Amino acid sequence: MSTQPLSAEIQDKYIVPGLERGLRLLGEFSARDRVLSAADLARRLSVPRSTVFRLLATLEATGYVERADGGREYRLGLAVLRLGFDYLASLELTELGGPLLNKLRDDIEYPCNLVVRDGRSVVYVAKSAASRPFASNVNVGTRLPAHATVLGRVLLEDLSLAQLRDIYPEPQLQVYSDSTPRTAEALFDMVQQDRQRGYVLHEGFFEASISTIAAPVRDRTGKVTAALGATIPASRIDPDQLGLMVEKVRGTAGELSRLLDYRPHRHGKVVSLNRE
């Protein structure tokens, strides 16, 4: 049986418009837009309000949306949450990575996370919280900008400059701190230095009071499939312990890579990509 992807013409032939619109509707909800009205959704999707009402009625009946406080606005329902957790639970990455995150957290006594990339965002798929107090709004499912975070930099390492320009076509990238790269070219140079080093350690890259140590997790193809990191209050870094923590983060990322069947000898030494 052929495994070649379907052509655009064949894909269009088999696409179900109603289902496609329903999925697009669900995709409009986010951490920023937790509650939306039918009018909001009709405007965003550029479809008649009557169509949106039918979609919402169907999604409400199946539990994928629910009315916010019984009113006219909607939010995601529990069916989406169940679907999301079922998906995360099915991932080889999280099944294998969870115990390793817990061990790393116990070793260094700071929160540890595992993230993957979705377009321009990083998505947290596993988290191991530390017992000591630590203020953080990051949970499983949290999305942050890839170009402006340490974990995101790790996930962009395999991309060429042309690929980064495709993802970030704008002349100036959104700035979140003084450390944020301003252009795709600056981002490329930064992540290639990270790639050569084999890890990233940066204080206040996304949040001024937070430092992050991160390392790549590679799969059997040799590509970066996830980033594994530890989050530390910037004021609490002990210089005498910092090197040890870096090695523990790198070692844990390497162990997860091995469990995902990554073998360095298959792919040779990791080298920087050319700018062109």
Phi, psi and omega in degrees: 000136181288140178250013180293142179297150179292146176291161180301323181295317180290320177302314180300323182297324186261355178291135177265110186304317182297318179294318180299319179293321179296320179291321176297322179298313179299325181291347179283340178280142182204180178298328179281323182244074183285331183233129180223148177265168177299323179295318177302313184292321178298319180292317182292321183271350182057046177230159180300149180297328179297324177294318179297320179299320180292319178297315181295322179297318179294314182291327177292320180296330181262002174088007183274340169224161176215158180285136178281116180055030177071012184263211184264357178261160186235156172220168179296143180264177184294335180298325177293318179298314179299317180298317180296315181289325175298321179294313180298321180293334182276349183285128175303323182300311183285327178297317181279327185280332183305306179299325179292321176299317180298318179294317179297317178301317179295326181289317186255346176065033174226156180300144179232145186223157174231128183229156174234166181258138172232094182066242182268004184241154165260145180237126179283122182249346176206146182214140175233107185280147178274157181285331180286152180301135180203115181281119179207138176263008184272126176226171174303129183100345178298138178244134177226158182293129184295318187289343187251007182235152179297315179297324178295320178303319179298320183287346180262001187299326186278355187272140175285169177298321179297320179293321177295322178295327177295321181285323182237076182284345183290149182292330180232128179279152178295133185260131179246340177203175179296340183272347183298128175297141186271339183223164177298325180294317178294322177296317180300312180300320180296311184288335176288326172296320176299318183299317180293321182289324180094358178196171175229133171229118183214134177263127175066030182290317178251316177238136188300327187264007186239135171247148181227136170250129183218151179216154182281147170249123183250149179261190186295342178274351182092356181275151175291117182254342180200167173236136180245131185214163174240141183247128188226133172302130187303326184285350186255004181289122175268112183306328181289336182259349188298314180300320179295319179295320177301314181294325178292319178296314179297319180295321179292318177297321178295321179294318177295322177300317179296321178294334176272011175074026172280130178233110184305325183294340178287331190245353180077184181291138177286123181237160180291150175277151175289154181294329182256000000 
